[in-house]
Amino acid sequence: PKMGLCVDMAYTYADGFDPAETVRAYRDRVFDCHVRGISDPKNGSSGCNALESVLDLRPVFRALAEIGYTGCCGLENAAAFPHNPAWIPQSLGYSQGLIDSI
């Protein structure tokens, strides 16, 4: 079996790595992506909706387009907003808008 990679954008960024460069570096192994905004650049668990994130998702989606990624990008929930369902349509709409603009 082929071993792949799930790029968790928030944790990759919080751990000090550039998620877009990670996507490019492991282009042949990217099988899945977790999309979530974070409010604290040093804490991957500090969830917020994608609109309010300190992580700019544009370069990551651009990198995914550059490598011809056709897999799944799933919104990931975090404990920071479990009782606020508004983050779902906000983050979906924002993320889809970024993807459509590439």
C-alpha positions in Angstrom: 0.0 0.0 0.0 1.0 3.6 -0.7 1.6 5.7 2.5 0.1 9.2 2.2 0.0 12.4 4.1 -2.9 14.4 5.6 -1.8 18.1 5.6 -3.5 19.7 8.7 -3.1 23.3 7.8 -3.5 24.7 11.3 -1.1 22.4 13.1 1.5 22.6 10.3 1.4 26.4 10.6 1.4 26.4 14.4 4.4 24.0 14.4 6.4 26.6 12.4 6.1 25.1 8.9 4.6 26.8 5.8 1.6 24.6 4.8 1.9 25.7 1.2 5.5 24.6 1.0 4.6 21.4 2.8 2.0 20.6 0.1 4.6 21.3 -2.6 7.4 19.3 -0.9 5.2 16.2 -0.5 3.1 16.6 -3.6 3.1 12.9 -4.4 2.0 11.9 -0.9 -0.8 14.5 -0.1 -3.9 12.4 0.2 -6.1 14.6 2.4 -6.2 18.1 3.9 -7.7 19.5 7.1 -8.9 23.1 6.8 -9.4 25.2 9.9 -8.6 28.7 11.0 -6.5 29.3 14.1 -6.5 32.4 16.3 -3.1 31.8 17.9 -0.2 31.2 15.5 1.6 29.1 18.1 -1.4 26.9 19.1 -2.9 24.6 16.4 -5.8 23.9 18.7 -6.9 27.5 18.9 -9.7 27.1 16.4 -11.7 29.9 14.7 -13.5 30.2 11.5 -11.4 30.6 8.4 -12.4 34.3 8.0 -10.8 35.2 11.3 -7.7 33.0 11.0 -4.1 34.2 11.4 -3.3 31.6 8.8 -3.7 32.8 5.3 -5.3 29.9 3.4 -4.9 31.5 -0.1 -1.3 30.2 -0.6 -2.2 26.8 0.6 -5.1 26.4 -1.8 -2.9 27.9 -4.6 -0.2 25.2 -3.8 -2.9 22.5 -3.9 -4.0 23.8 -7.4 -0.4 23.9 -8.6 0.2 20.2 -7.8 -3.1 19.2 -9.4 -4.6 18.0 -6.1 -8.0 16.5 -6.6 -8.5 14.9 -3.2 -10.6 16.0 -0.2 -10.2 19.2 1.8 -12.4 18.8 4.9 -13.3 21.4 7.5 -12.0 20.4 10.8 -13.8 21.3 14.0 -11.9 22.3 17.2 -12.9 22.6 20.8 -12.7 26.4 20.6 -16.0 26.6 18.8 -18.1 23.5 19.5 -21.4 25.4 20.2 -21.2 27.9 17.4 -22.5 26.3 14.2 -22.1 29.6 12.3 -18.4 28.8 11.7 -19.4 26.0 9.3 -21.1 28.1 6.5 -18.7 31.0 7.1 -15.6 28.8 6.7 -17.1 26.8 3.8 -18.1 30.0 1.9 -14.8 31.6 2.5 -12.8 28.6 1.6 -14.8 27.9 -1.6 -14.4 31.6 -2.6 -10.6 31.3 -2.3 -10.7 28.1 -4.3 -12.9 29.7 -7.0 -10.5 32.7 -7.3 -7.5 30.5 -8.1 
